[in-house]
Amino acid sequence: MKIKLLITGLLFILFGIFGWAESSWAATTNLPDCARTTVASYVSSATAGDTLVCPDGTWDWSSGVSVTKPLTIKALNENGTYLRNNGGAYPTYTTLFSVGGTAGFYRISGFRVGSTETGGGSTWGMIQANGVGTVFRFDHIYVDQTLSHGRSFTATNGATGLIDHVRVTTGNSGGNIGGTLVRGKITTVPVADNWKIPTTWGDNTFVYFEDSYFEDSTGGSSDAFDCGDGGKYVVRYNTLVNWSIATHGPDSGDSCLAFEAYGNTMTQYSGTERVRPVWMFQFRGGTGKIYNNTIIGDWGSRGVQMTNYRSCENWFTRYGQTTSGSLYTTRGQCNGTWDNSQGGYSAYTYDGNKSPTETYRGYQCFEQAGQGGNRIPAPIYYWDNTLNGSPVTASVYDASPETGTCYTSAHIQANRDYYNRAPQTGDATYPYTAYTYPHPLTGGSPDTTPPSAPTGLTIN
């Protein structure tokens, strides 16, 4: 027995020395400059777990750096290293850092990023994370966004992680400037399969945005956060100025799957119509929880709202779609007619077509607001949000009321598809508990602390 304990104790000691060598032996390298070619060279020669540090200065990049091994790349001094896209406006716009490819923890920290260009922007973000198994932290980053419809950060294809202590300001007066985008789409499986998983809450399967500042100083209908293709994201304890929070629906791909927003302060410039976002929150699909947000200013007639583009007869023509082509454009209106008679598509893509049609009009529509994982009903909950000190509740609007018939009121209903209250006993998502705050990744990396060696062993 003593021999067995001795061997076990030695194994723990050896594991402590060698088993976590990546963390213990990781190197920190100070780069001579932060030119794109320099960074790419050091990334290529670095070992997983290493840290690369860029000096202060300004560098223009005409192409980006792909980081396919878990590394930390940071500025020597916060906001001291300025990297600018010099690759042209959309669609040749440069993504500065793209991380992912090998499972592990990636961090980009402390940079100021911007562009030498104005006008069209990149949908895919100045800094992006990509791929299942990619866990990331993008933090303490200053973004000077000068490109309309340009994304500052993007997480896609199953990447999860944290964006925190960032500051995003815009300086483009034309178009829709997107701050961040989360897409859960996994390219190795059919698109519809992204929705074939249960919806979970308060865990590390979301992309988190926290303790950050976003301001659109020039105008447009601007979403600071957006989501589609089965993505899941949480927005908490941020400040937003003239910026709204939204999700995509099945009109432009698969809907965002799940979304939480709480503890945020959202303010609006007064007296200037052009800087007014269309809504504070907007759901076009999926499920979520929105609570304890403080909203200040004149937000117009819309506030916390939901819609379903496919509820309206002319949704596809208004938004530049056609009635032929992809799965998303061939569905047409949700009215009780989209079923397996079309052929060629998975049963997961059909509308619910509940009877009688005269009452439900195709309900529950494919990936509509109030639907969750496995495409089952999953109501959205709104509670304890205030607008200028008074309670604000959610409502529904028609996306395309100009011509034709809309069935939005049949598809999205209070106390069925959404509630203006917290989850309570009897609800599928009760009890609900928010994820740990601050996010565990603010500690710098996932916890790799080895277990303690056993004590009280006798060695003869």
ChimeraX attribute file (.defattr): number of C-alpha atoms within 10 A of each C-alpha:
attribute: neighborCount
match mode: 1-to-1
recipient: residues
	/A:1	6
	/A:2	11
	/A:3	11
	/A:4	8
	/A:5	15
	/A:6	15
	/A:7	13
	/A:8	15
	/A:9	18
	/A:10	13
	/A:11	13
	/A:12	17
	/A:13	17
	/A:14	13
	/A:15	15
	/A:16	17
	/A:17	12
	/A:18	13
	/A:19	13
	/A:20	14
	/A:21	12
	/A:22	14
	/A:23	15
	/A:24	12
	/A:25	12
	/A:26	15
	/A:27	14
	/A:28	14
	/A:29	14
	/A:30	15
	/A:31	16
	/A:32	11
	/A:33	17
	/A:34	23
	/A:35	16
	/A:36	17
	/A:37	14
	/A:38	14
	/A:39	19
	/A:40	16
	/A:41	11
	/A:42	14
	/A:43	23
	/A:44	14
	/A:45	8
	/A:46	19
	/A:47	16
	/A:48	20
	/A:49	22
	/A:50	19
	/A:51	21
	/A:52	21
	/A:53	22
	/A:54	24
	/A:55	17
	/A:56	17
	/A:57	14
	/A:58	16
	/A:59	17
	/A:60	19
	/A:61	21
	/A:62	16
	/A:63	18
	/A:64	21
	/A:65	20
	/A:66	17
	/A:67	20
	/A:68	19
	/A:69	22
	/A:70	25
	/A:71	24
	/A:72	24
	/A:73	24
	/A:74	23
	/A:75	25
	/A:76	18
	/A:77	14
	/A:78	17
	/A:79	18
	/A:80	17
	/A:81	23
	/A:82	23
	/A:83	22
	/A:84	22
	/A:85	22
	/A:86	20
	/A:87	20
	/A:88	18
	/A:89	20
	/A:90	18
	/A:91	11
	/A:92	14
	/A:93	25
	/A:94	25
	/A:95	24
	/A:96	24
	/A:97	18
	/A:98	22
	/A:99	26
	/A:100	24
	/A:101	17
	/A:102	17
	/A:103	15
	/A:104	19
	/A:105	24
	/A:106	27
	/A:107	23
	/A:108	24
	/A:109	24
	/A:110	24
	/A:111	26
	/A:112	22
	/A:113	24
	/A:114	23
	/A:115	24
	/A:116	15
	/A:117	18
	/A:118	17
	/A:119	16
	/A:120	22
	/A:121	29
	/A:122	20
	/A:123	22
	/A:124	23
	/A:125	25
	/A:126	27
	/A:127	22
	/A:128	26
	/A:129	30
	/A:130	24
	/A:131	21
	/A:132	18
	/A:133	16
	/A:134	25
	/A:135	27
	/A:136	29
	/A:137	23
	/A:138	25
	/A:139	24
	/A:140	22
	/A:141	23
	/A:142	23
	/A:143	25
	/A:144	17
	/A:145	26
	/A:146	22
	/A:147	29
	/A:148	25
	/A:149	24
	/A:150	27
	/A:151	25
	/A:152	30
	/A:153	24
	/A:154	24
	/A:155	31
	/A:156	26
	/A:157	22
	/A:158	25
	/A:159	28
	/A:160	27
	/A:161	25
	/A:162	24
	/A:163	27
	/A:164	25
	/A:165	19
	/A:166	22
	/A:167	18
	/A:168	22
	/A:169	19
	/A:170	22
	/A:171	17
	/A:172	21
	/A:173	18
	/A:174	17
	/A:175	17
	/A:176	19
	/A:177	29
	/A:178	29
	/A:179	29
	/A:180	26
	/A:181	26
	/A:182	30
	/A:183	26
	/A:184	30
	/A:185	26
	/A:186	21
	/A:187	12
	/A:188	7
	/A:189	9
	/A:190	10
	/A:191	15
	/A:192	19
	/A:193	18
	/A:194	23
	/A:195	26
	/A:196	14
	/A:197	13
	/A:198	12
	/A:199	21
	/A:200	15
	/A:201	20
	/A:202	13
	/A:203	11
	/A:204	17
	/A:205	17
	/A:206	24
	/A:207	28
	/A:208	22
	/A:209	24
	/A:210	23
	/A:211	19
	/A:212	21
	/A:213	19
	/A:214	22
	/A:215	21
	/A:216	30
	/A:217	16
	/A:218	15
	/A:219	22
	/A:220	22
	/A:221	20
	/A:222	26
	/A:223	26
	/A:224	24
	/A:225	25
	/A:226	25
	/A:227	28
	/A:228	27
	/A:229	27
	/A:230	33
	/A:231	33
	/A:232	28
	/A:233	30
	/A:234	23
	/A:235	21
	/A:236	24
	/A:237	20
	/A:238	21
	/A:239	19
	/A:240	21
	/A:241	23
	/A:242	28
	/A:243	30
	/A:244	28
	/A:245	24
	/A:246	25
	/A:247	29
	/A:248	24
	/A:249	27
	/A:250	26
	/A:251	24
	/A:252	15
	/A:253	18
	/A:254	29
	/A:255	32
	/A:256	35
	/A:257	34
	/A:258	28
	/A:259	24
	/A:260	21
	/A:261	22
	/A:262	21
	/A:263	18
	/A:264	22
	/A:265	18
	/A:266	22
	/A:267	22
	/A:268	22
	/A:269	17
	/A:270	13
	/A:271	10
	/A:272	10
	/A:273	13
	/A:274	13
	/A:275	22
	/A:276	26
	/A:277	25
	/A:278	19
	/A:279	21
	/A:280	23
	/A:281	21
	/A:282	24
	/A:283	26
	/A:284	25
	/A:285	32
	/A:286	34
	/A:287	29
	/A:288	27
	/A:289	22
	/A:290	26
	/A:291	20
	/A:292	17
	/A:293	22
	/A:294	21
	/A:295	24
	/A:296	17
	/A:297	16
	/A:298	17
	/A:299	21
	/A:300	12
	/A:301	7
	/A:302	16
	/A:303	22
	/A:304	20
	/A:305	17
	/A:306	28
	/A:307	24
	/A:308	32
	/A:309	29
	/A:310	30
	/A:311	28
	/A:312	24
	/A:313	22
	/A:314	21
	/A:315	25
	/A:316	21
	/A:317	13
	/A:318	14
	/A:319	12
	/A:320	8
	/A:321	18
	/A:322	15
	/A:323	13
	/A:324	11
	/A:325	10
	/A:326	11
	/A:327	16
	/A:328	19
	/A:329	21
	/A:330	15
	/A:331	23
	/A:332	24
	/A:333	24
	/A:334	29
	/A:335	24
	/A:336	21
	/A:337	18
	/A:338	20
	/A:339	17
	/A:340	13
	/A:341	8
	/A:342	11
	/A:343	8
	/A:344	8
	/A:345	13
	/A:346	12
	/A:347	11
	/A:348	15
	/A:349	21
	/A:350	21
	/A:351	24
	/A:352	21
	/A:353	20
	/A:354	15
	/A:355	12
	/A:356	11
	/A:357	13
	/A:358	11
	/A:359	12
	/A:360	20
	/A:361	26
	/A:362	27
	/A:363	24
	/A:364	25
	/A:365	30
	/A:366	28
	/A:367	31
	/A:368	34
	/A:369	33
	/A:370	30
	/A:371	27
	/A:372	28
	/A:373	21
	/A:374	16
	/A:375	24
	/A:376	17
	/A:377	19
	/A:378	23
	/A:379	26
	/A:380	30
	/A:381	22
	/A:382	23
	/A:383	20
	/A:384	17
	/A:385	22
	/A:386	17
	/A:387	19
	/A:388	12
	/A:389	10
	/A:390	11
	/A:391	12
	/A:392	19
	/A:393	17
	/A:394	21
	/A:395	18
	/A:396	21
	/A:397	16
	/A:398	19
	/A:399	20
	/A:400	22
	/A:401	13
	/A:402	12
	/A:403	11
	/A:404	10
	/A:405	15
	/A:406	26
	/A:407	22
	/A:408	22
	/A:409	16
	/A:410	16
	/A:411	26
	/A:412	25
	/A:413	17
	/A:414	14
	/A:415	12
	/A:416	13
	/A:417	19
	/A:418	24
	/A:419	20
	/A:420	19
	/A:421	16
	/A:422	18
	/A:423	19
	/A:424	11
	/A:425	8
	/A:426	8
	/A:427	12
	/A:428	12
	/A:429	17
	/A:430	11
	/A:431	11
	/A:432	15
	/A:433	10
	/A:434	11
	/A:435	15
	/A:436	10
	/A:437	10
	/A:438	13
	/A:439	16
	/A:440	15
	/A:441	18
	/A:442	15
	/A:443	9
	/A:444	12
	/A:445	18
	/A:446	13
	/A:447	9
	/A:448	9
	/A:449	9
	/A:450	13
	/A:451	10
	/A:452	10
	/A:453	14
	/A:454	13
	/A:455	7
	/A:456	6
	/A:457	11
	/A:458	9
	/A:459	10
	/A:460	6
